Amino acid sequence: MLPMGITKATPSTTHAALAASPVKARGRQKASTPSTDEKRERILQAAEALFDRQGYANTTMEQIVQQLGVTKPYVYYYFHNKQEIFETLCWRPSVACFTAMDFPEDDRRPAHTKVAEGMERLIRSTIEHHPAAFFPYREPQVFRPEYLAMQKKLANHFYERLCALMEEARADGMLDFKETRLTAQAACSLPGFLYHWYRPDGRLSPAEVVRELSQLAWRVLGLRTARRKAGDGPTSRRKPAHPPASTPPQETHP
């Protein structure tokens, strides 16, 4: 089974990054089976709910054990301590989000279509991994330096791909922006601030939040619905009409 967020089409550089995952299993478990994987997931789900409700510092291994209704050796068989559990929970959304701009090498679609689809993937992955995806924003002090270094490596991987696609799309006349990195970070800050206000049971459904934020991100990126005409200034902009998030825009000609 491939790690979460990775497909057979994902470039090998991402596989290499994931192979060096900073979360090393230090429990007594020696082999993975469907049965043991299910038990690990039970522990992770129980811990995730506690971390979300009362924070990392106020959650103990004893509370996780009580939440599960098991003995301490049961939990310690799979995880060495609560930090390992916390980092395991957080690494999954990191992988899912920071591989959002990975496309197969034989994907010949235009760059602006990939940018639009990748931003939607990023936003959807953030919401699908609630609440664990928000833990790094809420409690960044918890992580070990090794974990932060690998997380930074994944983030750099994401922004390198995003910025390259953005510049290609701008050259094609389909994105309108000035500073590449600044624009990329501004667009990605939209899902980044979800942890301040997002609630799964809020007024908007998760799908509606994905659609609305995707459209906002496309506007920040200066997404066009038609190629810029020759003679247009580099910052002139036609009013974009964004399609639903599930169907990233395809190139059209004026």
C-alpha positions in Angstrom: 0.0 0.0 0.0 1.3 3.4 -0.9 1.6 6.2 1.7 -1.4 8.5 2.0 -1.3 11.3 -0.6 0.9 9.3 -3.0 -0.1 7.6 -6.2 1.7 5.4 -8.6 1.9 8.5 -10.8 3.7 10.6 -8.2 7.3 11.4 -9.3 10.0 9.3 -7.6 11.5 12.3 -5.9 8.5 12.4 -3.6 8.8 8.7 -2.8 12.4 9.4 -1.8 11.3 12.2 0.5 8.7 10.0 2.1 11.1 7.1 2.5 13.0 9.3 5.0 9.9 9.9 7.1 10.9 11.6 10.4 8.4 9.5 12.4 10.3 6.3 13.2 8.2 3.6 14.9 9.8 2.9 18.3 7.1 0.7 19.8 7.6 -3.0 20.2 5.7 -3.9 17.1 8.0 -5.7 14.6 5.7 -6.4 11.6 2.7 -4.8 10.1 -0.5 -6.8 9.4 -4.1 -5.8 8.6 -5.0 -6.6 12.2 -2.2 -4.6 13.8 -2.7 -1.7 11.3 -6.4 -1.5 12.5 -5.3 -1.4 16.1 -2.8 1.4 15.4 -5.5 3.3 13.7 -7.8 3.0 16.7 -5.0 4.4 18.9 -4.4 7.3 16.5 -8.1 8.2 16.3 -8.5 8.2 20.0 -5.4 10.3 20.5 -6.5 12.7 17.7 -9.8 13.4 19.4 -8.0 14.1 22.7 -5.3 16.3 21.2 -8.0 18.3 19.4 -10.2 18.7 22.5 -7.6 19.5 25.1 -4.3 20.1 23.4 -1.0 18.2 23.4 0.3 19.3 26.8 -2.9 18.3 28.6 -3.2 14.9 27.0 -1.4 12.0 28.6 -0.8 8.4 27.6 -3.0 7.4 30.5 -5.9 9.3 29.0 -5.4 7.7 25.6 -5.4 4.3 27.3 -8.6 5.1 29.2 -10.2 6.5 26.0 -9.6 3.2 24.3 -10.5 1.0 27.3 -7.2 -1.0 27.0 -4.1 -1.5 29.0 -0.9 0.6 28.8 1.1 -2.3 27.2 -1.4 -2.3 24.4 -0.6 1.3 23.4 3.1 1.0 24.1 3.3 -2.0 21.8 2.6 0.3 18.9 3.9 3.7 20.0 6.8 4.7 22.2 5.2 7.9 23.6 2.6 10.5 22.9 5.0 12.6 20.8 5.4 9.7 18.3 1.6 9.5 18.1 1.3 13.2 17.6 3.9 13.4 14.9 2.4 10.3 13.1 -0.9 12.1 13.0 0.6 15.3 11.7 2.8 13.7 9.0 -0.1 12.3 7.1 -1.7 15.6 6.2 1.8 17.1 5.6 2.3 14.5 2.9 -1.2 14.8 1.4 -0.9 18.6 1.3 2.6 19.0 0.1 2.3 16.6 -2.8 -0.8 18.4 -4.1 1.2 19.8 -7.0 2.7 16.4 -8.1 1.5 15.4 -11.5 2.6 12.5 -13.8 5.4 13.3 -16.2 3.1 12.4 -19.1 0.4 14.8 -18.0 0.3 17.2 -20.9 -2.4 19.6 -19.6 -1.5 23.3 -19.6 0.2 24.6 -16.5 -2.7 26.8 -15.3 -5.0 23.8 -15.2 -2.5 22.0 -13.0 -2.1 25.0 -10.7 -5.9 25.3 -10.3 -6.3 21.6 -9.6 -3.3 21.5 -7.3 -4.7 24.4 -5.2 -8.0 22.5 -4.9 -6.2 19.4 -3.8 -4.3 21.3 -1.2 -7.5 22.8 0.3 -9.4 19.5 0.1 -6.6 17.6 1.8 -6.4 20.2 4.6 -10.1 19.8 5.3 -10.2 16.0 4.9 -7.4 15.6 7.5 -9.2 17.8 10.1 -8.3 18.1 12.9 -4.8 16.6 12.6 -3.9 19.0 9.7 -4.3 21.9 12.1 -2.2 20.6 14.9 1.1 22.0 13.4 -0.4 25.5 13.4 -1.7 25.3 16.9 1.3 23.6 18.6 4.4 24.0 16.5 6.6 23.7 19.6 5.9 20.0 20.0 7.9 18.7 17.0 11.5 17.4 17.1 14.1 19.2 14.9 14.3 16.1 12.7 10.6 16.2 12.0 10.7 20.0 11.2 13.6 19.5 8.8 11.7 16.8 6.9 8.5 18.9 6.9 10.4 21.8 5.5 11.8 19.6 2.8 8.3 18.6 1.8 7.2 22.2 1.8 10.1 23.3 -0.4 9.1 20.4 -2.8 5.6 21.8 -2.9 6.5 25.4 -3.5 9.2 24.5 -6.1 6.6 22.7 -8.2 3.9 25.4 -7.6 6.2 28.3 -8.5 7.4 26.6 -11.7 3.9 25.9 -12.8 2.8 29.4 -12.0 5.6 30.9 -14.1 4.9 28.6 -17.0 1.2 29.6 -16.8 2.1 33.3 -16.7 4.3 32.9 -19.8 1.2 31.3 -21.4 -0.8 34.3 -20.6 -3.1 32.4 -18.2 -2.0 33.8 -14.8 -1.5 37.4 -13.9 0.8 38.2 -11.0 4.1 39.9 -10.3 6.1 38.2 -7.5 6.0 34.5 -7.8 6.8 33.3 -4.3 4.8 36.0 -2.6 1.8 35.2 -4.7 2.1 31.5 -4.1 2.4 32.0 -0.3 -0.6 34.3 -0.3 -2.8 31.8 -2.1 -1.7 29.0 0.1 -2.3 31.0 3.3 -6.1 30.6 2.6 -6.1 26.9 3.7 -3.3 27.7 6.2 -5.7 29.9 8.3 -8.5 27.4 8.3 -7.5 26.3 11.8 -8.7 29.6 13.1 -12.3 29.2 12.1 -13.1 25.9 10.3 -15.7 23.6 11.8 -16.9 20.4 10.0 -20.5 21.1 11.2 -20.4 24.8 10.2 -22.8 26.7 8.0 -21.0 25.6 4.8 -20.4 21.9 4.1 -16.8 20.7 3.6 -17.4 20.6 -0.2 -18.7 24.1 -0.2 -15.7 25.4 1.8 -13.4 23.7 -0.8 -15.2 25.3 -3.7 -15.2 28.8 -2.1 -11.6 28.7 -1.0 -10.4 27.3 -4.3 -12.1 30.2 -6.2 -10.5 32.7 -3.8 -7.1 31.1 -4.3 -7.5 31.2 -8.1 -8.2 35.0 -7.8 -5.1 35.6 -5.7 -3.1 33.8 -8.4 -4.7 35.9 -11.2 -6.2 33.0 -13.0 -7.6 34.0 -16.4 -10.3 32.3 -18.5 -8.6 33.3 -21.7 -5.1 33.8 -22.9 -3.8 37.4 -22.6 -3.8 39.2 -26.0 -0.6 40.5 -27.5 -0.1 44.0 -26.4 -1.8 43.6 -23.0 0.3 45.0 -20.2 1.8 42.4 -17.8 -0.6 43.3 -15.0 -3.7 44.0 -17.0 -6.4 41.6 -16.1 -9.7 40.4 -17.4 -12.3 39.6 -14.9 -12.0 35.8 -14.2 -15.1 33.7 -14.2 -14.1 30.7 -12.0 -15.8 27.3 -12.6 -16.7 24.9 -9.8 -13.7 23.6 -7.9 -14.2 20.1 -9.2 -13.6 21.3 -12.7 -10.4 23.3 -12.9 -10.5 25.7 -15.9 -9.2 24.6 -19.3 -7.5 27.0 -21.7 -9.7 28.9 -24.1 -8.7 31.3 -26.8 -10.1 34.8 -27.4 
